[in-house]
Amino acid sequence: MTEMNFGRQLKIAANHMVKRFDDFARQYDLTSNDLAVIDYIQHSPRQAVSQAQIEREFAIQRSTASILLKRMETKGLIRRQKMVSDGRQKLVVLTDKAADLTAEISTYMSKEESALRAAFSPSELAIFERILTFYRQTEE
């Protein structure tokens, strides 16, 4: 019997989760990435974040963030503006169009989170959190 490859299984599970998120997002002409960014900005204390914060939060390169945010801007979901404190940095703000979707997005995200929490004990979730933290902290 061969041992399970946990890294590969985590990648496969993440792909399945993204597919479910994409299936939900499609009804609003969004992607799972759009959902994640909208949810992140919505829960930000100032309801606005810098592009650099988005890059750090989602562990993506500047070029990837630029493409994602440009696409979201084209869809009318966000607005980028120069930060007053540093004109080189961009502040990302939700538009009214995206703000109108935040309730549906929050409900969906809450249901997904509740389903996970209902399926596992607190001790299992603590172990899962440790595993996720391990992978998030792994640097190349």
A tleap script that builds the chain and sets N, CA, C and O, in Angstrom:
source leaprc.protein.ff14SB
mol = sequence {
  NMET THR GLU MET ASN PHE GLY ARG GLN LEU
  LYS ILE ALA ALA ASN HIE MET VAL LYS ARG
  PHE ASP ASP PHE ALA ARG GLN TYR ASP LEU
  THR SER ASN ASP LEU ALA VAL ILE ASP TYR
  ILE GLN HIE SER PRO ARG GLN ALA VAL SER
  GLN ALA GLN ILE GLU ARG GLU PHE ALA ILE
  GLN ARG SER THR ALA SER ILE LEU LEU LYS
  ARG MET GLU THR LYS GLY LEU ILE ARG ARG
  GLN LYS MET VAL SER ASP GLY ARG GLN LYS
  LEU VAL VAL LEU THR ASP LYS ALA ALA ASP
  LEU THR ALA GLU ILE SER THR TYR MET SER
  LYS GLU GLU SER ALA LEU ARG ALA ALA PHE
  SER PRO SER GLU LEU ALA ILE PHE GLU ARG
  ILE LEU THR PHE TYR ARG GLN THR GLU CGLU
}
set mol.1.N position { 0.852 -1.184 0.000 }
set mol.1.CA position { 0.000 0.000 0.000 }
set mol.1.C position { 0.892 1.239 0.000 }
set mol.1.O position { 1.829 1.334 0.792 }
set mol.2.N position { 0.603 2.172 -0.874 }
set mol.2.CA position { 1.418 3.386 -0.947 }
set mol.2.C position { 0.871 4.440 0.022 }
set mol.2.O position { -0.326 4.502 0.301 }
set mol.3.N position { 1.784 5.253 0.514 }
set mol.3.CA position { 1.386 6.316 1.428 }
set mol.3.C position { 0.708 7.444 0.657 }
set mol.3.O position { 1.023 7.698 -0.506 }
set mol.4.N position { -0.221 8.111 1.321 }
set mol.4.CA position { -0.914 9.225 0.714 }
set mol.4.C position { 0.052 10.390 0.522 }
set mol.4.O position { 0.859 10.691 1.401 }
set mol.5.N position { -0.037 11.032 -0.616 }
set mol.5.CA position { 0.728 12.238 -0.882 }
set mol.5.C position { -0.143 13.416 -0.443 }
set mol.5.O position { -1.036 13.843 -1.175 }
set mol.6.N position { 0.122 13.934 0.748 }
set mol.6.CA position { -0.731 14.968 1.328 }
set mol.6.C position { -0.728 16.260 0.517 }
set mol.6.O position { -1.764 16.909 0.370 }
set mol.7.N position { 0.427 16.626 -0.001 }
set mol.7.CA position { 0.495 17.846 -0.804 }
set mol.7.C position { -0.400 17.768 -2.025 }
set mol.7.O position { -1.129 18.707 -2.342 }
set mol.8.N position { -0.333 16.619 -2.713 }
set mol.8.CA position { -1.167 16.444 -3.904 }
set mol.8.C position { -2.646 16.427 -3.522 }
set mol.8.O position { -3.473 17.023 -4.213 }
set mol.9.N position { -2.982 15.747 -2.424 }
set mol.9.CA position { -4.377 15.688 -1.987 }
set mol.9.C position { -4.895 17.073 -1.588 }
set mol.9.O position { -6.053 17.403 -1.844 }
set mol.10.N position { -4.039 17.876 -0.966 }
set mol.10.CA position { -4.432 19.249 -0.614 }
set mol.10.C position { -4.700 20.061 -1.880 }
set mol.10.O position { -5.666 20.821 -1.933 }
set mol.11.N position { -3.857 19.905 -2.894 }
set mol.11.CA position { -4.036 20.605 -4.167 }
set mol.11.C position { -5.344 20.177 -4.835 }
set mol.11.O position { -6.086 21.014 -5.347 }
set mol.12.N position { -5.619 18.889 -4.827 }
set mol.12.CA position { -6.860 18.381 -5.432 }
set mol.12.C position { -8.073 18.917 -4.679 }
set mol.12.O position { -9.052 19.339 -5.296 }
set mol.13.N position { -8.012 18.902 -3.350 }
set mol.13.CA position { -9.117 19.436 -2.540 }
set mol.13.C position { -9.320 20.918 -2.818 }
set mol.13.O position { -10.453 21.385 -2.935 }
set mol.14.N position { -8.213 21.660 -2.924 }
set mol.14.CA position { -8.311 23.094 -3.225 }
set mol.14.C position { -8.945 23.308 -4.593 }
set mol.14.O position { -9.750 24.224 -4.763 }
set mol.15.N position { -8.593 22.476 -5.568 }
set mol.15.CA position { -9.197 22.579 -6.901 }
set mol.15.C position { -10.704 22.343 -6.847 }
set mol.15.O position { -11.469 23.040 -7.515 }
set mol.16.N position { -11.129 21.364 -6.054 }
set mol.16.CA position { -12.562 21.090 -5.913 }
set mol.16.C position { -13.277 22.271 -5.251 }
set mol.16.O position { -14.377 22.645 -5.657 }
set mol.17.N position { -12.647 22.851 -4.235 }
set mol.17.CA position { -13.246 24.001 -3.556 }
set mol.17.C position { -13.365 25.181 -4.524 }
set mol.17.O position { -14.401 25.844 -4.564 }
set mol.18.N position { -12.325 25.442 -5.295 }
set mol.18.CA position { -12.356 26.537 -6.267 }
set mol.18.C position { -13.454 26.290 -7.308 }
set mol.18.O position { -14.142 27.222 -7.724 }
set mol.19.N position { -13.611 25.042 -7.722 }
set mol.19.CA position { -14.670 24.722 -8.695 }
set mol.19.C position { -16.046 25.047 -8.123 }
set mol.19.O position { -16.888 25.619 -8.816 }
set mol.20.N position { -16.279 24.686 -6.858 }
set mol.20.CA position { -17.567 25.021 -6.227 }
set mol.20.C position { -17.749 26.531 -6.131 }
set mol.20.O position { -18.834 27.049 -6.397 }
set mol.21.N position { -16.693 27.232 -5.755 }
set mol.21.CA position { -16.763 28.699 -5.676 }
set mol.21.C position { -17.046 29.287 -7.061 }
set mol.21.O position { -17.865 30.197 -7.196 }
set mol.22.N position { -16.365 28.764 -8.094 }
set mol.22.CA position { -16.599 29.248 -9.455 }
set mol.22.C position { -18.033 28.979 -9.901 }
set mol.22.O position { -18.653 29.826 -10.544 }
set mol.23.N position { -18.560 27.802 -9.561 }
set mol.23.CA position { -19.946 27.474 -9.919 }
set mol.23.C position { -20.916 28.476 -9.294 }
set mol.23.O position { -21.854 28.928 -9.950 }
set mol.24.N position { -20.689 28.819 -8.029 }
set mol.24.CA position { -21.531 29.821 -7.369 }
set mol.24.C position { -21.339 31.193 -8.006 }
set mol.24.O position { -22.315 31.896 -8.265 }
set mol.25.N position { -20.107 31.575 -8.258 }
set mol.25.CA position { -19.785 32.914 -8.767 }
set mol.25.C position { -20.322 33.149 -10.173 }
set mol.25.O position { -20.665 34.275 -10.533 }
set mol.26.N position { -20.393 32.082 -10.964 }
set mol.26.CA position { -20.795 32.201 -12.369 }
set mol.26.C position { -22.164 32.873 -12.527 }
set mol.26.O position { -22.387 33.593 -13.500 }
set mol.27.N position { -23.071 32.646 -11.590 }
set mol.27.CA position { -24.407 33.243 -11.712 }
set mol.27.C position { -24.364 34.768 -11.631 }
set mol.27.O position { -25.314 35.435 -12.040 }
set mol.28.N position { -23.274 35.322 -11.108 }
set mol.28.CA position { -23.102 36.770 -11.004 }
set mol.28.C position { -22.058 37.287 -11.998 }
set mol.28.O position { -21.619 38.434 -11.908 }
set mol.29.N position { -21.666 36.428 -12.946 }
set mol.29.CA position { -20.624 36.739 -13.921 }
set mol.29.C position { -19.304 37.075 -13.223 }
set mol.29.O position { -18.591 38.000 -13.613 }
set mol.30.N position { -18.998 36.292 -12.171 }
set mol.30.CA position { -17.770 36.465 -11.407 }
set mol.30.C position { -16.963 35.179 -11.439 }
set mol.30.O position { -17.424 34.153 -11.939 }
set mol.31.N position { -15.759 35.248 -10.900 }
set mol.31.CA position { -14.924 34.067 -10.695 }
set mol.31.C position { -14.697 33.899 -9.198 }
set mol.31.O position { -15.023 34.786 -8.408 }
set mol.32.N position { -14.142 32.766 -8.820 }
set mol.32.CA position { -13.827 32.548 -7.412 }
set mol.32.C position { -12.822 33.581 -6.917 }
set mol.32.O position { -12.879 33.991 -5.757 }
set mol.33.N position { -11.914 34.002 -7.772 }
set mol.33.CA position { -10.957 35.041 -7.384 }
set mol.33.C position { -11.663 36.366 -7.118 }
set mol.33.O position { -11.339 37.069 -6.161 }
set mol.34.N position { -12.633 36.703 -7.974 }
set mol.34.CA position { -13.415 37.922 -7.750 }
set mol.34.C position { -14.115 37.852 -6.393 }
set mol.34.O position { -14.099 38.812 -5.623 }
set mol.35.N position { -14.730 36.697 -6.115 }
set mol.35.CA position { -15.420 36.509 -4.826 }
set mol.35.C position { -14.471 36.729 -3.662 }
set mol.35.O position { -14.791 37.437 -2.707 }
set mol.36.N position { -13.307 36.118 -3.752 }
set mol.36.CA position { -12.349 36.204 -2.652 }
set mol.36.C position { -11.906 37.642 -2.411 }
set mol.36.O position { -11.810 38.080 -1.264 }
set mol.37.N position { -11.638 38.373 -3.482 }
set mol.37.CA position { -11.198 39.766 -3.335 }
set mol.37.C position { -12.327 40.627 -2.778 }
set mol.37.O position { -12.100 41.437 -1.880 }
set mol.38.N position { -13.530 40.462 -3.297 }
set mol.38.CA position { -14.672 41.229 -2.790 }
set mol.38.C position { -14.879 40.935 -1.309 }
set mol.38.O position { -15.071 41.854 -0.513 }
set mol.39.N position { -14.840 39.661 -0.940 }
set mol.39.CA position { -15.016 39.278 0.465 }
set mol.39.C position { -13.920 39.876 1.339 }
set mol.39.O position { -14.194 40.356 2.439 }
set mol.40.N position { -12.689 39.850 0.858 }
set mol.40.CA position { -11.562 40.394 1.616 }
set mol.40.C position { -11.729 41.903 1.836 }
set mol.40.O position { -11.567 42.391 2.954 }
set mol.41.N position { -12.051 42.631 0.773 }
set mol.41.CA position { -12.219 44.088 0.897 }
set mol.41.C position { -13.412 44.404 1.786 }
set mol.41.O position { -13.349 45.304 2.623 }
set mol.42.N position { -14.495 43.665 1.604 }
set mol.42.CA position { -15.704 43.887 2.400 }
set mol.42.C position { -15.426 43.773 3.890 }
set mol.42.O position { -15.986 44.523 4.689 }
set mol.43.N position { -14.568 42.842 4.263 }
set mol.43.CA position { -14.277 42.623 5.679 }
set mol.43.C position { -13.088 43.435 6.184 }
set mol.43.O position { -12.688 43.310 7.342 }
set mol.44.N position { -12.534 44.254 5.320 }
set mol.44.CA position { -11.454 45.138 5.725 }
set mol.44.C position { -12.042 46.266 6.577 }
set mol.44.O position { -13.120 46.770 6.264 }
set mol.45.N position { -11.353 46.666 7.642 }
set mol.45.CA position { -11.900 47.715 8.516 }
set mol.45.C position { -12.268 49.005 7.785 }
set mol.45.O position { -13.240 49.668 8.147 }
set mol.46.N position { -11.491 49.364 6.753 }
set mol.46.CA position { -11.780 50.618 6.036 }
set mol.46.C position { -12.561 50.389 4.748 }
set mol.46.O position { -12.838 51.341 4.019 }
set mol.47.N position { -12.918 49.153 4.460 }
set mol.47.CA position { -13.616 48.790 3.221 }
set mol.47.C position { -12.808 49.214 1.994 }
set mol.47.O position { -13.363 49.445 0.920 }
set mol.48.N position { -11.495 49.312 2.172 }
set mol.48.CA position { -10.572 49.612 1.087 }
set mol.48.C position { -9.219 49.030 1.487 }
set mol.48.O position { -8.841 49.058 2.658 }
set mol.49.N position { -8.503 48.506 0.508 }
set mol.49.CA position { -7.191 47.921 0.771 }
set mol.49.C position { -6.241 48.314 -0.353 }
set mol.49.O position { -6.674 48.705 -1.438 }
set mol.50.N position { -4.973 48.211 -0.090 }
set mol.50.CA position { -3.993 48.479 -1.141 }
set mol.50.C position { -3.808 47.220 -1.988 }
set mol.50.O position { -4.102 46.106 -1.555 }
set mol.51.N position { -3.322 47.430 -3.185 }
set mol.51.CA position { -3.018 46.281 -4.031 }
set mol.51.C position { -1.970 45.404 -3.349 }
set mol.51.O position { -2.032 44.179 -3.447 }
set mol.52.N position { -1.019 46.014 -2.665 }
set mol.52.CA position { 0.027 45.246 -1.962 }
set mol.52.C position { -0.582 44.349 -0.887 }
set mol.52.O position { -0.111 43.230 -0.683 }
set mol.53.N position { -1.621 44.818 -0.199 }
set mol.53.CA position { -2.286 43.988 0.813 }
set mol.53.C position { -2.936 42.777 0.164 }
set mol.53.O position { -2.881 41.675 0.710 }
set mol.54.N position { -3.550 42.972 -0.994 }
set mol.54.CA position { -4.176 41.865 -1.723 }
set mol.54.C position { -3.105 40.852 -2.139 }
set mol.54.O position { -3.310 39.643 -2.026 }
set mol.55.N position { -1.978 41.347 -2.613 }
set mol.55.CA position { -0.883 40.452 -3.003 }
set mol.55.C position { -0.434 39.600 -1.821 }
set mol.55.O position { -0.237 38.392 -1.958 }
set mol.56.N position { -0.273 40.234 -0.660 }
set mol.56.CA position { 0.159 39.489 0.534 }
set mol.56.C position { -0.915 38.511 1.013 }
set mol.56.O position { -0.619 37.356 1.321 }
set mol.57.N position { -2.160 38.978 1.073 }
set mol.57.CA position { -3.249 38.135 1.584 }
set mol.57.C position { -3.389 36.851 0.779 }
set mol.57.O position { -3.557 35.772 1.349 }
set mol.58.N position { -3.321 36.963 -0.539 }
set mol.58.CA position { -3.555 35.804 -1.398 }
set mol.58.C position { -2.258 35.170 -1.914 }
set mol.58.O position { -2.293 34.248 -2.730 }
set mol.59.N position { -1.125 35.666 -1.437 }
set mol.59.CA position { 0.188 35.130 -1.819 }
set mol.59.C position { 0.334 35.057 -3.338 }
set mol.59.O position { 0.677 34.017 -3.902 }
set mol.60.N position { 0.062 36.193 -3.981 }
set mol.60.CA position { 0.175 36.261 -5.440 }
set mol.60.C position { 1.179 37.344 -5.819 }
set mol.60.O position { 1.441 38.265 -5.045 }
set mol.61.N position { 1.729 37.220 -7.007 }
set mol.61.CA position { 2.696 38.188 -7.503 }
set mol.61.C position { 1.992 39.469 -7.928 }
set mol.61.O position { 0.793 39.478 -8.205 }
set mol.62.N position { 2.760 40.540 -7.973 }
set mol.62.CA position { 2.217 41.848 -8.368 }
set mol.62.C position { 1.547 41.771 -9.744 }
set mol.62.O position { 0.467 42.327 -9.944 }
set mol.63.N position { 2.186 41.087 -10.681 }
set mol.63.CA position { 1.618 40.999 -12.031 }
set mol.63.C position { 0.280 40.264 -12.026 }
set mol.63.O position { -0.648 40.654 -12.735 }
set mol.64.N position { 0.181 39.206 -11.231 }
set mol.64.CA position { -1.074 38.452 -11.120 }
set mol.64.C position { -2.165 39.330 -10.510 }
set mol.64.O position { -3.300 39.343 -10.987 }
set mol.65.N position { -1.816 40.056 -9.460 }
set mol.65.CA position { -2.780 40.955 -8.825 }
set mol.65.C position { -3.222 42.040 -9.798 }
set mol.65.O position { -4.404 42.378 -9.857 }
set mol.66.N position { -2.291 42.583 -10.553 }
set mol.66.CA position { -2.632 43.635 -11.518 }
set mol.66.C position { -3.629 43.138 -12.554 }
set mol.66.O position { -4.588 43.835 -12.884 }
set mol.67.N position { -3.401 41.934 -13.067 }
set mol.67.CA position { -4.306 41.361 -14.068 }
set mol.67.C position { -5.681 41.116 -13.454 }
set mol.67.O position { -6.701 41.462 -14.051 }
set mol.68.N position { -5.709 40.522 -12.271 }
set mol.68.CA position { -6.968 40.250 -11.583 }
set mol.68.C position { -7.738 41.540 -11.333 }
set mol.68.O position { -8.929 41.625 -11.633 }
set mol.69.N position { -7.066 42.535 -10.788 }
set mol.69.CA position { -7.737 43.795 -10.448 }
set mol.69.C position { -8.162 44.563 -11.701 }
set mol.69.O position { -9.210 45.210 -11.700 }
set mol.70.N position { -7.370 44.500 -12.759 }
set mol.70.CA position { -7.756 45.150 -14.019 }
set mol.70.C position { -9.037 44.516 -14.556 }
set mol.70.O position { -9.941 45.213 -15.017 }
set mol.71.N position { -9.103 43.196 -14.492 }
set mol.71.CA position { -10.312 42.493 -14.954 }
set mol.71.C position { -11.517 42.879 -14.100 }
set mol.71.O position { -12.612 43.090 -14.624 }
set mol.72.N position { -11.314 42.971 -12.785 }
set mol.72.CA position { -12.412 43.352 -11.892 }
set mol.72.C position { -12.834 44.801 -12.134 }
set mol.72.O position { -14.012 45.144 -12.023 }
set mol.73.N position { -11.862 45.640 -12.464 }
set mol.73.CA position { -12.163 47.042 -12.766 }
set mol.73.C position { -12.995 47.138 -14.056 }
set mol.73.O position { -13.945 47.917 -14.140 }
set mol.74.N position { -12.622 46.341 -15.046 }
set mol.74.CA position { -13.350 46.312 -16.317 }
set mol.74.C position { -14.794 45.849 -16.113 }
set mol.74.O position { -15.705 46.331 -16.785 }
set mol.75.N position { -14.997 44.913 -15.183 }
set mol.75.CA position { -16.342 44.420 -14.873 }
set mol.75.C position { -17.126 45.419 -14.016 }
set mol.75.O position { -18.314 45.222 -13.762 }
set mol.76.N position { -16.469 46.480 -13.577 }
set mol.76.CA position { -17.147 47.475 -12.750 }
set mol.76.C position { -17.298 47.070 -11.296 }
set mol.76.O position { -18.196 47.557 -10.610 }
set mol.77.N position { -16.424 46.179 -10.809 }
set mol.77.CA position { -16.516 45.681 -9.435 }
set mol.77.C position { -15.676 46.482 -8.444 }
set mol.77.O position { -16.026 46.600 -7.270 }
set mol.78.N position { -14.572 47.026 -8.927 }
set mol.78.CA position { -13.679 47.793 -8.060 }
set mol.78.C position { -13.268 49.082 -8.756 }
set mol.78.O position { -13.440 49.263 -9.961 }
set mol.79.N position { -12.727 49.950 -7.950 }
set mol.79.CA position { -12.133 51.185 -8.450 }
set mol.79.C position { -10.753 51.276 -7.805 }
set mol.79.O position { -10.611 51.070 -6.600 }
set mol.80.N position { -9.742 51.584 -8.607 }
set mol.80.CA position { -8.393 51.777 -8.063 }
set mol.80.C position { -8.063 53.252 -8.116 }
set mol.80.O position { -8.302 53.934 -9.112 }
set mol.81.N position { -7.510 53.721 -7.020 }
set mol.81.CA position { -7.122 55.134 -6.950 }
set mol.81.C position { -5.783 55.243 -6.239 }
set mol.81.O position { -5.427 54.390 -5.426 }
set mol.82.N position { -5.056 56.287 -6.550 }
set mol.82.CA position { -3.763 56.489 -5.902 }
set mol.82.C position { -3.973 56.769 -4.424 }
set mol.82.O position { -4.906 57.470 -4.031 }
set mol.83.N position { -3.084 56.204 -3.612 }
set mol.83.CA position { -3.149 56.460 -2.181 }
set mol.83.C position { -2.608 57.860 -1.917 }
set mol.83.O position { -1.615 58.275 -2.515 }
set mol.84.N position { -3.264 58.579 -1.023 }
set mol.84.CA position { -2.847 59.940 -0.684 }
set mol.84.C position { -1.447 59.926 -0.070 }
set mol.84.O position { -0.619 60.785 -0.371 }
set mol.85.N position { -1.193 58.937 0.798 }
set mol.85.CA position { 0.087 58.871 1.503 }
set mol.85.C position { 1.251 58.440 0.612 }
set mol.85.O position { 2.403 58.760 0.904 }
set mol.86.N position { 0.958 57.708 -0.485 }
set mol.86.CA position { 2.002 57.221 -1.380 }
set mol.86.C position { 1.396 57.036 -2.766 }
set mol.86.O position { 0.721 56.041 -3.026 }
set mol.87.N position { 1.636 57.987 -3.641 }
set mol.87.CA position { 1.044 57.989 -4.972 }
set mol.87.C position { 1.424 56.790 -5.829 }
set mol.87.O position { 0.778 56.526 -6.843 }
set mol.88.N position { 2.469 56.057 -5.432 }
set mol.88.CA position { 2.871 54.872 -6.194 }
set mol.88.C position { 1.974 53.684 -5.877 }
set mol.88.O position { 1.865 52.751 -6.672 }
set mol.89.N position { 1.335 53.720 -4.720 }
set mol.89.CA position { 0.465 52.621 -4.283 }
set mol.89.C position { -0.976 52.880 -4.732 }
set mol.89.O position { -1.423 54.023 -4.822 }
set mol.90.N position { -1.681 51.792 -5.009 }
set mol.90.CA position { -3.087 51.874 -5.413 }
set mol.90.C position { -3.982 51.393 -4.280 }
set mol.90.O position { -3.724 50.366 -3.651 }
set mol.91.N position { -5.033 52.155 -4.037 }
set mol.91.CA position { -6.057 51.762 -3.080 }
set mol.91.C position { -7.192 51.131 -3.876 }
set mol.91.O position { -7.617 51.676 -4.895 }
set mol.92.N position { -7.682 49.984 -3.415 }
set mol.92.CA position { -8.731 49.247 -4.122 }
set mol.92.C position { -10.018 49.363 -3.314 }
set mol.92.O position { -10.061 49.005 -2.137 }
set mol.93.N position { -11.062 49.868 -3.961 }
set mol.93.CA position { -12.349 50.127 -3.314 }
set mol.93.C position { -13.442 49.420 -4.101 }
set mol.93.O position { -13.414 49.404 -5.332 }
set mol.94.N position { -14.403 48.836 -3.396 }
set mol.94.CA position { -15.538 48.207 -4.076 }
set mol.94.C position { -16.453 49.274 -4.670 }
set mol.94.O position { -16.665 50.332 -4.078 }
set mol.95.N position { -16.984 48.977 -5.840 }
set mol.95.CA position { -18.002 49.852 -6.431 }
set mol.95.C position { -19.363 49.458 -5.866 }
set mol.95.O position { -19.487 48.462 -5.153 }
set mol.96.N position { -20.369 50.240 -6.189 }
set mol.96.CA position { -21.732 49.914 -5.762 }
set mol.96.C position { -22.167 48.559 -6.322 }
set mol.96.O position { -22.877 47.804 -5.657 }
set mol.97.N position { -21.738 48.258 -7.543 }
set mol.97.CA position { -22.087 46.975 -8.164 }
set mol.97.C position { -21.585 45.815 -7.296 }
set mol.97.O position { -22.330 44.870 -7.037 }
set mol.98.N position { -20.338 45.883 -6.851 }
set mol.98.CA position { -19.789 44.825 -5.995 }
set mol.98.C position { -20.430 44.863 -4.612 }
set mol.98.O position { -20.734 43.818 -4.037 }
set mol.99.N position { -20.635 46.055 -4.084 }
set mol.99.CA position { -21.245 46.189 -2.756 }
set mol.99.C position { -22.631 45.550 -2.732 }
set mol.99.O position { -23.044 44.997 -1.712 }
set mol.100.N position { -23.349 45.626 -3.851 }
set mol.100.CA position { -24.678 45.012 -3.940 }
set mol.100.C position { -24.617 43.481 -3.859 }
set mol.100.O position { -25.621 42.838 -3.552 }
set mol.101.N position { -23.464 42.907 -4.129 }
set mol.101.CA position { -23.299 41.449 -4.108 }
set mol.101.C position { -22.760 40.932 -2.776 }
set mol.101.O position { -22.733 39.722 -2.553 }
set mol.102.N position { -22.335 41.821 -1.896 }
set mol.102.CA position { -21.649 41.376 -0.679 }
set mol.102.C position { -22.526 40.519 0.227 }
set mol.102.O position { -22.021 39.601 0.873 }
set mol.103.N position { -23.810 40.793 0.290 }
set mol.103.CA position { -24.691 39.979 1.147 }
set mol.103.C position { -24.745 38.541 0.639 }
set mol.103.O position { -24.641 37.604 1.431 }
set mol.104.N position { -24.908 38.352 -0.681 }
set mol.104.CA position { -24.956 37.012 -1.250 }
set mol.104.C position { -23.620 36.292 -1.079 }
set mol.104.O position { -23.577 35.102 -0.768 }
set mol.105.N position { -22.537 37.031 -1.285 }
set mol.105.CA position { -21.211 36.439 -1.139 }
set mol.105.C position { -20.975 36.030 0.314 }
set mol.105.O position { -20.485 34.932 0.579 }
set mol.106.N position { -21.319 36.898 1.245 }
set mol.106.CA position { -21.140 36.583 2.671 }
set mol.106.C position { -21.965 35.368 3.079 }
set mol.106.O position { -21.491 34.509 3.823 }
set mol.107.N position { -23.193 35.301 2.592 }
set mol.107.CA position { -24.050 34.158 2.905 }
set mol.107.C position { -23.423 32.873 2.381 }
set mol.107.O position { -23.378 31.869 3.091 }
set mol.108.N position { -22.943 32.899 1.153 }
set mol.108.CA position { -22.316 31.717 0.570 }
set mol.108.C position { -21.069 31.309 1.359 }
set mol.108.O position { -20.896 30.141 1.706 }
set mol.109.N position { -20.211 32.283 1.635 }
set mol.109.CA position { -18.976 31.987 2.371 }
set mol.109.C position { -19.297 31.440 3.767 }
set mol.109.O position { -18.628 30.523 4.243 }
set mol.110.N position { -20.307 31.994 4.414 }
set mol.110.CA position { -20.707 31.519 5.749 }
set mol.110.C position { -21.217 30.083 5.695 }
set mol.110.O position { -20.906 29.276 6.571 }
set mol.111.N position { -22.004 29.763 4.660 }
set mol.111.CA position { -22.506 28.396 4.504 }
set mol.111.C position { -21.359 27.415 4.308 }
set mol.111.O position { -21.357 26.333 4.896 }
set mol.112.N position { -20.382 27.790 3.483 }
set mol.112.CA position { -19.219 26.923 3.259 }
set mol.112.C position { -18.455 26.706 4.568 }
set mol.112.O position { -18.068 25.584 4.891 }
set mol.113.N position { -18.246 27.783 5.307 }
set mol.113.CA position { -17.529 27.696 6.582 }
set mol.113.C position { -18.311 26.853 7.591 }
set mol.113.O position { -17.728 26.034 8.301 }
set mol.114.N position { -19.618 27.052 7.654 }
set mol.114.CA position { -20.457 26.288 8.581 }
set mol.114.C position { -20.445 24.802 8.251 }
set mol.114.O position { -20.403 23.962 9.150 }
set mol.115.N position { -20.481 24.478 6.964 }
set mol.115.CA position { -20.445 23.070 6.554 }
set mol.115.C position { -19.136 22.419 6.997 }
set mol.115.O position { -19.135 21.284 7.472 }
set mol.116.N position { -18.033 23.128 6.842 }
set mol.116.CA position { -16.741 22.591 7.275 }
set mol.116.C position { -16.723 22.390 8.786 }
set mol.116.O position { -16.295 21.344 9.274 }
set mol.117.N position { -17.188 23.392 9.522 }
set mol.117.CA position { -17.179 23.313 10.986 }
set mol.117.C position { -18.123 22.221 11.501 }
set mol.117.O position { -17.860 21.615 12.540 }
set mol.118.N position { -19.212 21.972 10.785 }
set mol.118.CA position { -20.159 20.939 11.205 }
set mol.118.C position { -19.621 19.531 10.949 }
set mol.118.O position { -19.995 18.580 11.635 }
set mol.119.N position { -18.747 19.410 9.966 }
set mol.119.CA position { -18.240 18.094 9.578 }
set mol.119.C position { -17.090 17.601 10.457 }
set mol.119.O position { -16.778 16.411 10.459 }
set mol.120.N position { -16.463 18.505 11.199 }
set mol.120.CA position { -15.283 18.132 11.968 }
set mol.120.C position { -15.347 18.672 13.387 }
set mol.120.O position { -15.964 19.704 13.650 }
set mol.121.N position { -14.697 17.956 14.294 }
set mol.121.CA position { -14.650 18.372 15.703 }
set mol.121.C position { -13.692 19.556 15.856 }
set mol.121.O position { -12.856 19.800 14.986 }
set mol.122.N position { -13.817 20.285 16.955 }
set mol.122.CA position { -12.879 21.388 17.197 }
set mol.122.C position { -11.415 20.941 17.179 }
set mol.122.O position { -10.555 21.671 16.685 }
set mol.123.N position { -11.124 19.757 17.709 }
set mol.123.CA position { -9.732 19.299 17.701 }
set mol.123.C position { -9.261 18.965 16.279 }
set mol.123.O position { -8.107 19.219 15.935 }
set mol.124.N position { -10.140 18.404 15.464 }
set mol.124.CA position { -9.781 18.141 14.070 }
set mol.124.C position { -9.552 19.451 13.321 }
set mol.124.O position { -8.621 19.560 12.523 }
set mol.125.N position { -10.401 20.442 13.578 }
set mol.125.CA position { -10.236 21.745 12.928 }
set mol.125.C position { -8.939 22.416 13.368 }
set mol.125.O position { -8.294 23.097 12.570 }
set mol.126.N position { -8.553 22.231 14.622 }
set mol.126.CA position { -7.290 22.795 15.106 }
set mol.126.C position { -6.106 22.173 14.369 }
set mol.126.O position { -5.152 22.868 14.021 }
set mol.127.N position { -6.170 20.874 14.134 }
set mol.127.CA position { -5.108 20.194 13.378 }
set mol.127.C position { -5.100 20.693 11.941 }
set mol.127.O position { -4.038 20.949 11.374 }
set mol.128.N position { -6.274 20.830 11.357 }
set mol.128.CA position { -6.373 21.328 9.984 }
set mol.128.C position { -5.778 22.735 9.889 }
set mol.128.O position { -5.062 23.052 8.939 }
set mol.129.N position { -6.077 23.560 10.866 }
set mol.129.CA position { -5.518 24.922 10.894 }
set mol.129.C position { -3.989 24.872 10.960 }
set mol.129.O position { -3.314 25.656 10.292 }
set mol.130.N position { -3.446 23.962 11.754 }
set mol.130.CA position { -1.989 23.805 11.842 }
set mol.130.C position { -1.405 23.391 10.491 }
set mol.130.O position { -0.342 23.869 10.095 }
set mol.131.N position { -2.102 22.507 9.791 }
set mol.131.CA position { -1.630 22.054 8.480 }
set mol.131.C position { -1.648 23.217 7.490 }
set mol.131.O position { -0.683 23.429 6.755 }
set mol.132.N position { -2.739 23.961 7.477 }
set mol.132.CA position { -2.824 25.104 6.567 }
set mol.132.C position { -1.753 26.139 6.879 }
set mol.132.O position { -1.145 26.703 5.969 }
set mol.133.N position { -1.524 26.386 8.147 }
set mol.133.CA position { -0.489 27.333 8.567 }
set mol.133.C position { 0.879 26.859 8.095 }
set mol.133.O position { 1.692 27.654 7.624 }
set mol.134.N position { 1.127 25.559 8.224 }
set mol.134.CA position { 2.393 24.989 7.740 }
set mol.134.C position { 2.595 25.301 6.259 }
set mol.134.O position { 3.665 25.758 5.858 }
set mol.135.N position { 1.572 25.057 5.453 }
set mol.135.CA position { 1.704 25.283 4.016 }
set mol.135.C position { 1.793 26.767 3.672 }
set mol.135.O position { 2.511 27.142 2.745 }
set mol.136.N position { 1.075 27.614 4.403 }
set mol.136.CA position { 1.155 29.056 4.147 }
set mol.136.C position { 2.516 29.607 4.492 }
set mol.136.O position { 2.974 30.558 3.859 }
set mol.137.N position { 3.173 29.036 5.478 }
set mol.137.CA position { 4.476 29.552 5.913 }
set mol.137.C position { 5.643 28.952 5.143 }
set mol.137.O position { 6.779 29.398 5.302 }
set mol.138.N position { 5.384 27.967 4.327 }
set mol.138.CA position { 6.440 27.336 3.557 }
set mol.138.C position { 6.890 28.298 2.459 }
set mol.138.O position { 6.094 28.725 1.622 }
set mol.139.N position { 8.159 28.625 2.480 }
set mol.139.CA position { 8.742 29.504 1.464 }
set mol.139.C position { 9.583 28.671 0.501 }
set mol.139.O position { 10.100 27.612 0.857 }
set mol.140.N position { 9.704 29.162 -0.701 }
set mol.140.CA position { 10.531 28.456 -1.694 }
set mol.140.C position { 11.987 28.725 -1.431 }
set mol.140.O position { 12.848 28.224 -2.154 }
savepdb mol mol.pdb
quit
